[in-house]
Amino acid sequence: MSLWTGLYGDEGILPVRLQMPKVQRPLLEQESLLGLGPSLGLAPQQVLELTCLVGVALALCAVLLEPLRDSLIYFCLRVLYLSVYNVGGDFLHSEWDVLLLEAGLLAVLVAPLGLLRRHSSYRYHDTVSFWLTRWLFFRLTFCTGVSKLASGDPAWYDLSALSHHLENQMNPTPLAWYVHQLPDWLLRFGAVVVLQSEIIVPLVTFFAPIRRLRLFGFYVQLFLQLCYILTGNCSLLNLLSITLSFSLLDDDHFNSNTGPKKKKGQEKKPRTVISVNVCTCVGVSSQVPYTSMAGMSVSKVLPAVRDAYSAVERYQLVGAYGIQHRMTSAEGRPEIILEGSYDGLTWTEMNPMYKPGNVNAVPPIVGPHQPRLEWLMWQKAQGGDDTSPWFTGLLQRLLQGKPEVIGLLQVDKAQYPFSQKAPVFIKANLYNYHFTDPTKDKTHLQAWWRRQYKREFFPIVNLDDPKLKKLLEEAGLKEKFPAQTGSDTPVSQALSLIRDHVKGLSGSLLLSTLLATVAGIFLLKAVFSWVSGGPKPRPALADHKTRKPKEPSETAEKSQVAAPSNRGGKKDSNEKKDSDRSPRKRK
């Protein structure tokens, strides 16, 4: 939802046309599928929409249909997302986007490659590539914990960080307000639990040879992520972390219908050799991004490793993860508040849907949607400047009254004060927000937040202001785009129809509806399976090159042939016994 017209359309904040190379490149040198737009007769915005829709359709099919949970499908999904990432600019350059791309690469390695095969035997995952998934989860968890201490944030050393984190995190929930009211000693104990769970537990349990230790590590991380979700909304980072944590489990942890147990040496040697080589390259390359965290220079890394990392860096095969950094300021939660005016004297706030603004508004439930605009505004308030191209583009589109951008702030027009007429002037102020304390804020019993004015973040401007024009020119946002080509093609008409159907829905509602539909389909399948007598077990088929036992039908045919001559003779009795033997004994 966020990747469509509001952010990257020709009337959006950062038109995707500006991210495209000026010179047409050959097909194999394209960094994004959007470069194929001229060949398809589509504008870059339309190719972006088509890429997103194809990705959503493939992902839904992979979720609903087990045969499509295949290495080839995951490869296509990763190529589609990498194409969007390479032209996404600031809105897509987050750590969880890099994590999704690296996890997508591991899905390609772990998933079976069966769509191009003719046989349908049960397919086991490769042990070596599956171990690499656990290595990624270890890097994510351990480096997240270490970065808290490496940032030098005193709040993590005096154990007061959790109290600040609850109100400083990107999207706090109403439950975060109640947790914030807990006794100080309990919140300090919670900070100890977080540090132990993210630093000590991964070191001790993730690669332990003892199964119970790995299970303990899994449940600790699952509990930690559920706490993050309940107090900070369900984000892409939480979902990926929970998914990666399943690498700590084994087949015995699930029911008996997951398939036959794998025998020793049953993996195919060619794929195992390929997986070992790929995993070695990925594992070694993953060390390069952490040199800055360890205080090392990249020049100290082996030249061969450094060159290999540089060669594949644009494909985002590996990333560095330190999610928290320094974000627990005791001064409160900084927030950028946009204000508009018609006369420059009377100002009205323009509060987004997914971040604090009105102190009396309930903290929103956002997850699993990831609002990109609010995320960048939250990051910029932490210490960014006011000259970023995306922020300049946001002010320009609000002054122009573009509905695509207004829809990112408020879907409900009644909640947007300038829905009838665009403001003439606009400015931005910086406030510090704190959760209210019922024991101290007796005059704010209905408020969730209290705030203090900090400073002016962006001065008063209008569309004719020289400063705004200069910033727009430097960012290349003053360019006038021609009308979209190919508007009469069937693809363009289909994209326009879909866009019109979803433009009145918030991203959170759209994604929640989609997930609820998928959950409903799974529930119906489970009920149907239960009514029909339970799920059928998977056939324990061996590799297609091994000798197959005789089918039961062949045994039945032999029994039928022998039946007419059965007159009590010893030979007939032996034949009947032989037909009743199991396939394993016959083999």
N, C-alpha and C positions, 0 to 999 in steps of 0.2 A: 504493500500500500504506500509506504513512504518513498519508494523509489520511482513513483510515477510523476505526474506533471508538476506537483507542487515543488519538488526539489530540482528535477532535471529537465522539465519541459521547457519549451521556448519562452513561456511566460513564467517559469519557475525561478528559484533563487539562483541556482548555478546551472544554466542550460548545458545539456550534455554535448551540444555542438561545440562548445568551447574546449572540451576535453579531447576532442578528436584531433589527430594529426593533420596538419595543413596539407601535407603531400600524401597522395595515395600510395600505400605500400603493397608489395606482393602479398599473396594470401598467407604464405608460411611465416611472414614477418609481422603479421597483425598481432597486436597485444590483446585485442578484444574482437568478439564477433560483431560488434557494432560497425567495424570497418567494412562489413559486407553489405551495408545499407544501400550504397549506390547500385550494386549488382542486383539487388532485390527490388529496386525502385521504391525504397522506403527511406524516410527521414531518420536521423539518429535516434530521436525520441521514440519513434515507432518501433525501431529495432530493439531498443531497451525494453519497451513494454512487451514485445513478443518474446524476448529472452526470459523475462520474469515469468510470463504466463507458461511458457514451455517448461521452465524449471519447476513451477508449482504443479503442473500436470504430471510430470515425471515422478516427482516426490510423492504425490498422492497415490499414483499407481504402485510405486515401490512399497508404500505402507500397506496398501490393501491387498496386493497380489504377491504372494511369496515367491513365485518364479522370477519376478522382476527385481528381487533383492539381490542383484547381480553386480559383479565388478564392472561390467560395461555400462550399466545404468548409472552407477556412482561416478564413473569417469565422466559421463556426459553431464551430470549435475555439477561436478567440480569445474568443468570447462565453462559452463554457463555462469556460475557464480564468479569465477575468476575474470570473466569478460566484464561483468558488472563492476567488480572491485577495481579493475584497472582504470575505469573511467569515472569512478565514484567520487574522487577527490576527498575532501575532509569528511564528508558524511559517512563514508564507508571505511575509513582508515582507523578502525578501532581494534583493540586487542582481540575481541571475540570474533571479529571478521577473519583475522589471521588464524585464530584457533579453529574456526569452522573450515577454512581451506586446508589446514594441516590434517584435521580429523577426516576431511573428505578424501585426502590422499591415502590415509590409512584404511578407510573403508574400501577403496579400490584394491588395496593389497590383501585385506582380510577376507572380503567377500568372495564367494566362489565364482568362477567364470564358466557358466553353464548355458547361456543363451545360444551360443554357437555350437553346442554339442548335441549329438543326436540321442545319447542315452540319458536316462533320468535317475541314475543311482544317487544315493545320499552323499552329499558333498561336505567334507570336513574342512574347517578352517585351518590355515597354516599356522603352526605353533610359533614360528619365528616372527612372522609379521604381527601376530596377535600380541606377542611380547612387546613390540614397539608401541602398541596402543597403551600398554601399562606405563611405558617409559614417558610417553607424552603426558599422561595423567600425573605422573610423579613430577615432571618439570612444571606443570601448571600449578599444582598444589604447593609444592615445596618453595618455588620461586615467589609465589604469592605471599607466603608467610615470611620468607627472608626479606622481601622488598619492604615489608612493614618496618623491620628493624634497620635495614640498610638505608632507608630514607632519612634516618636521623630524627624522626618525629618523636618528640619527648613524650607524647601521649601514650605511645606503646610501651615506653619504659616505665612510666609511673602507673600504667594499667588503667588510665582514664579514657583510653581511646574508644572503647565500645559506646560509652555515653555520647561522645561526639559523633561517632560513625552513624548512629541511628538517625540523626537529623541531617548529617552531611551526605549520606549516600544519594545516589541519583534519583531514585523513585521510592521514598519511604511510604509505607502503608499505614493505615490507621492503627494497626497493631504495634507498629514501631513507637507510636506516641505512648501507648500503655506500657511497653517494655521500658521506655525511657524513664518512667516514673518509679521503677523498682529501686530498692535501696542501693546506695553507692557501693557497698561491699559486694553485693551480688553481681553488679555490672563489672566490677574489677575481676571477680572470679571468672566471669564470662570471657573477659579479655585473655586470661590465662588459658582457658579452654580453647579459644580460637588459635592462639599461638602454638599450643601443644598439638592441636589437630592438624595444623598446616605445616609444621616443621618436624616435630618428633615422630608423630604417627607415620608419615610417609617413609621416613628413613628406616623405621623399625619393621613395618608390616608389608609394604608394597611388594618387596622382592623376597620376603621370607619364605624358606622352604616349608614352613609349618602352615598347614591349611587354615587352622583356627586363627592364626595371626592375620592372615590376609582377609578372612571374613570379618575380623574385628576392625581392620582398617576400612573395609567397605562400609560397614554400618556407621562408623564414626563420620566418614565423609558424607554419607547420605543424610545423616542427622544434621550435619553442619549446613549442607545445601538447603535442606528443608527450612532451617531457621532463617537463612538468607532470603528464601522465597517468601516466607510469612511476614517478614519485617521489611523487605525491600523489593517486593514484586518479583515475579518469575521472569527472568531475562534469558536471552540466548546463552549467556555464560553459564547460568545455573543448569539449563537443560543439557548443555554439552558436558559439563562436569559430571552430572549424574550418569549420562550415557557412557562416558569414559570410565567411570568407577566400576562398571560391570566387568571390566577386564580383570578385576581382582577375584571374580567368582569362577567356578568350574561347572561342568555339566551336572555333577551330582547335586548342585544347589537348586536345580529345576526339576520339573516332573519327569516321569518316565517316557513321555511322548516326544521328547526333543530329538529322538533318533537313537540309533544303535551306538554303543560305545566304540570309540576308536581303538583299534589294535595298534600295538607298537610297530612302527615302520610302515604304517598304512598310508602316510602322506606320499604324494608323488615326488620323486627326486628332482625332476626338472624344475617344477615350480618352487620346491624348497630351496634349490640353489639360487634361483632368481631372487627369491625373497630374502635370502641371507645377504646377497650382494646389495640389494636395494636398502635393506634395513641398516647395513653397515654404513652406506653412504649417508642416509638420512640421520643416523645416530651421530656420526662424526660432524656433519654439517650443523647439527642443532647446537653444538657448543659455541659456534662463532658469535651469535647474537648476545651471549652472556658475558663476553669479555668486558663490556662497559660496566656491567653490574659488579664484576669482580675487581674493577680498577685496573684492568689490563688494557694494553693497546692491541688493536687488531693486527698490527705488524708482528706481534710476538707469536701469532698463530702460524702453524706450518704453512708455507707458501702454497703447497698443493691443496690443502684444506681450504685456505682463503680463496684461491682461484676457483675451486669447485663451488664454493658458496656463492661467489660473485656471478658465476655463470648461470645459476638457477635461481638467483634472488628474485627475479621478476615473476617467477612462477609461484612464489610464496609456499615453498615446500616445508619450511620450518620457520618458527617464530620464537620470540622471547616474551615471556609472560611475567609480569609483576603488576598485578591488577590494581592494587591499592595505592601505591606510591605515597604521597603526602597529601592527605585529604581529611584530616581530623582536627582542623583548627578549632581552638576553644572560643574563637571570636564569633562562631556561628556559621550558618550556611549562607554563603554569598549568592545572591540572585539578581539577575538583570531584569529590570522591570521596564517594559516599553510603555510609553505614554504618547497619546496623540491629541491634537488640538486643531480647531478651525481658526482661531484668532490669535494663538500664541499666548493666551492669558489663562484660559480655562483648560485644564488637562484631565484626560480620562485614561485610566490604565487599560492595557490590552493584555489580559491574562491568558496564557496558553492552557490547554486542557490538562497536560501531563506534568506540570511542575508547580511548585508553590507560587502563589501570587496573592490572592485574597486570603487574609489571615483567618477568616471564618470558614473557608472552604475545606471540606474533608479531603485529606490526602487521597489521590485517585488510585484505583486499582487498574494498573496498566497491563501487567503481564498476561500472556506471553508476548505481547507486542513490544517492539523496540522503537520508540519514537526518536528519530534521528535528529530532528531540529532541537528538541528539548535537551538531548544529550550534549550537543555542541554548545548550547547556551549555558548548560551546567558546567561544562569544562572551561568555557571562556570566563565565566564568573570566578573560577578558581584562581585566575591569574593571567588570562590571555589579554591581548591588546584589542583595540577597537577598530583595527584596520584590516581585519580578515576579509577576503573577497566575499565569503558567504554572508557575513554580517552586513556588509554594504549592500549586497543584493537583496537581503531581507528587508532592509529599510526602504530601498527603492520600490520593491513590489508592494509593500504596505501603503506607501504614498500613492502608488498608482491604483490601488484597490483591486489587485488581481485576485480573483476568487480561488485560484489554485493554491496560492500561498496562504490566503486567509483560512482555507480549509485545514491547513496544518496547525493553525493556532486554535480555531474553534469550528467544529462542524455545525453546531447549533448557532444560527445567525442571531438568535435572541441574546446570546451570551457575548456577542461581539459588538462593541458600541458603535462601530463605524461601518455597519453592514449596508446602510443606505447610501452613504457618501464617504469617500475616502478622506482621511485627515489631510489637512494642508501642511501641518507641522508635525514633527515627530522627534522624540528624544529618548534617551535611555539613562536610567539611574540605577545605582548599585545599592542594595540593601543587605543587611545581615539578618537572617532568620534564625529563631530559636523555637523549639517546642515550648509551649506554655507549661507552667508548673502550677497545678491547682492550689498548692499550699502557699504560693507567693503571689500569683496573678489573680487576686480576688476580683479585679474589675474586668477580667477577660475570661469569664467562665464559659462563654460560647465559642471562644477562639481556639484553634488548634496551634496557631503560631503567634509569636510576637516578633516585631522587626524594628530595626533602627536604620535610619538613613546613613549611608557611608560616604558616598561621593557621586559626582556626575560621571557616568560612564561614556556617554556620547552626547555631544552638544545638540542644541536645537537646529534642525535642518529642514529644508523643503526641497522640492525637485529642482529648483533654480539655484540652490546654494552652491557656491564655487567649490567648497570642500568636498561635498558629496559628488559633484561632477568629476573632480580630480580622482577621487577614489574609484569611481566607476570606470573611468578611463584606464587607470592603472590595472584594474582587474579584467579589462576587456569586456565589461558588461554593458557598454553603450552601443554595442553592435546591433544593428537592426537585421533580424533574420528574415529571409524570404518566406513566402507561403510554402507550406509543406507540399512536397511533390507526391504523386501517387495517391491522392486522396480518394480516387474512384476505384482503386483496386479492392478486391474482396478482403484482403488482409487488413487494409486500412479501415474499411467499414466495420469489420469485426472488432478491431481494437477500439474504435470509437464507441461501438455499442457497449462493450464491456466497461469502458471508462465511464460512460454515462450511468451505468447501473451501480457502480461502487463509489461514485464521487460524493454521495451524500452520507456515506458511512464512515465512522471512525475506524482507524486501523485496529484498535483493540477489539471493537465489536466484530469486525470482519474476520479477524483471525480466530477469535473465540468461537464464532459460529462455524467456521470451517473445522476446527478441532472437535467441536461438539458433534458435528456430522460424522466425522471419522469414528469417534467413540461410539456413536449410535450404531454404525455399521458393524463394528466389532461386537457390540452387545447382541445384535440380532444374529450374527453368526454363531456366537456362543450359545444362545438360546436354541437355535435350530440344531446345533450339534448335540446339545443335551437332550432334546426331544427325540432325536433320531438314534440315540443310544450311545452317545459319547464320541469323542474324536477317534478316528482310526489311527493305529500306530503306524509309524513310518516303516517301510520295508527295509529289512537289514540286508541290503544288496552289497555285494563285494565289488571290487573294482571291475571294470568291464573287460579287462584283459585276463582276469582269473577265471578258472573253470567254474561254471555255474551249476548248481545242483539241479536235478530233474524237477520239473514242475509237478505240482500235485495232480494236474490234469492228466499227465502222462501215466502216473501211477494208477489213477482211476481207470484209464483205458485198459491197462494191463489186467486189472482186477476183473473188468467186465469180460475180457477175452477168456480169462481163465475160469470164469464162473460156470459155463455150460459143461465143462469136462470134470467138474469137481464131484466125484462119486465116492469120496471117502479115501482115495488113494493117498499115499505118502508124498508123492511128487506134488500133487495139487496143494497139499497142506504147506509144503515148503515154499511154494510160489506165493501163497497168501501171506505167509510170514514175511517174505522178502518185500512184498508190496506195502506192508505196514511199517517198514523201517523208516526212520527219519532220514532226510536228505544228508545230514552230516554223517550218519553211519554208512549210508550207501557210498558216499564219497570216500 
